[in-house]
Amino acid sequence: MAKQIVDVMVEGGKATAAPPLGPALGPTGVNIGQVVAEINKKTADMKGMQVPVKVTIDPSNKSFEISIGTPPAAALIKKEAGVEKGASNPLKERVADLKMEQIIKIAKMKESVLLGKDVKARCREIVGTCQSMGMMVEGMSAQDALKAIAAGQFDEKIKSGKTELTEEEKKQLLAEKKKLQEDIEKKRSLYEARAKDILKQFEKDPKKAKKAMMEAEIPMQIINELVPEEEKKKK
């Protein structure tokens, strides 16, 4: 009898018999509790990340094998940056800074699924993902980092293959992240104050207020939070 394969995404260290894993395993007759325990053991160091898991079951004796894939690049980037999410507006916000060593580390972890033919090309792919998340690289925007990589600015680092940071570098990144988060909160406060002024100005016409907020380049997240409830229901 052919082996059965179940492919699922689970949160590292937190797999349960609930969907999607339990229902997928149920028809195979395998011991779900044992599978869950083994998955959690193998993904314990990937907490907070969605991890691809493949469970191969032998129907003849209900034995199983578990293969753990690497989380999506975005999840690895957030883990390295120490943040829960990327920027809500990556064109204007910067949420954290990464060193090339961390980019190289992620590129190596995702080597089997990236398109780049060498480490440098794969690093460029990872930095491209950083760009869509509002992540800085080596103190510059991801876009500028891509240009720097292409120009050979980080060739020596990439060639070295170094993936770990010194304690001093970790402290520097932590301080930079704190500063970036403070800047985001400061800008958000200014946007909220401006949005509330506009809402007060057009308090009898929420539709005009929303249009004025958009013209003032208030982030949509803030507009949606402040627009009157009756206006939301019209969407």
Secondary structure, DSSP 8 states (H G I E B T S, - for coil): ---EEEEEEEEBT---SSTTHHHHHGGGT--HHHHHHHHHHHTGGGBTSEEEEEEEEETTTTEEEEEE----HHHHHHHHHT-SS--SSTTT---EEE-HHHHHHHHHHTTTT---SSHHHHHHHHHHHHHTTTEEETTB-HHHHHHHHHTTTTHHHHHHT-----HHHHHHHHHHHHHHHHHHHHHHHHHHHHHHHHHHHTTT-HHHHHHHHHHTT--HHHHHHHS-HHHHHT-
